[in-house]
Amino acid sequence: MSTPAPAMRDFFVCDFLGAVPKHDLASMEHPLFSLSTRPDRRILEYDHNGCQVTITPSVKGRATIFDADILIFCISQLTAALNAGRAVARTLTLTAHDLLKATGRETSGDGYKRLRDAFERLAGTRITTNIATGPAEDPVETTTGFGLIESWQIVRRTRAGRMVSVSVTLSEWLFRAVLSKSVLTLNRDYFSLRKPLERRLYELARKHCGRQRDWHVSVEVLCKKSGSASPRRVFRAMLREIIKRDALPDYFFEEVGDDIIRITPRRVVDDGPQLAPLSSDVLEEARALVPGHDIHALEAEWRAWWASSGRPKLRSPGRAFVGWLKTRG
């Protein structure tokens, strides 16, 4: 007998202390957020491999990559609840102090003010896209405009005027992504990255490289996917500075000639034969077998198990991975 899906209700209370940070795949794949530290009022038109996105900011500017911390907090809380079999809803009630602490922000009065500004930019930024969200077997393509969050409201204030409790309603588009587990785990050190481009490069590495041996990408494509408004020569200079500092968690960036960047996970140890990357079809099949789990973390566990067992030659690594998942119960 199949396990019934968690029941839905009107609101969800965020109360998972130390929830593992999660981000939705679409936001990591496409440049939805501004990298500017000043109000960005440009309309962004993005088209890559058939995925089209138009992002229209409000008068307060486009939502920034730091504003996305609010969404990461909400996604993390909802995912933790789903994994625990709890009821979830698009509207979340959260404690502002918990959000600030979880995302490495100041809890001063100025920190609360910046948080309010972030809510306003998230609600005011409008997106039109053909990116589908939802289960792989029945994805939903949204082609009408929507906000990253539908609404927000300060529920309570302290006498000093600081927000204490906030109600946030996520867009249907983002909520579908959470329900279908179209999310990836982030390193907690992500929140300590203070340069917008560093954050964006980490997101792209996490999404495209994951736990494979490496990912090769041109500077031109990396600039486009990052959403940087800088000319390519300026972007290249900023990228080289980030490569020199080597401060990104989990991933190592290096130039390998002809404007190509090679990105590798830091924990890969080259001590023998390696397995080829698994296909997207295999990963989708694996997700269906273990809903709610981070499939890339499981893949890393399987690869470690394969290495510890003597790195036997596999006729079909994909079939072997799926079979290993089935034996885990």
Secondary structure, 3 states (H helix, E strand, C coil): CCCCCCCECCCEECCCCCCCCEEEHHHHHCCCCECCCCCCCCCEEEEECCEEEEEECECCECCECCCHHHHHHHHHHHHHHHHCCCCECCEEEEEHHHHHHHCCCCCCHHHHHHHHHHHHHHHHCEEEECCEECCCCCCEECCCCEECEEEEEEEEECCCCCEEEEEEEECHHHHHHHHCCCEEECCHHHHHCCCHHHHHHHHHHHHHCCCCCCEEEEHHHHHHHHCCCCCHHHHHHHHHHHHHHCCCCCEEEEECCCCEEEEEECCCCCCCCCCCCCCHHHHHHHHHHCCCCCHHHHHHHHHHHHHHCCCCCCCCHHHHHHHHHHHCC
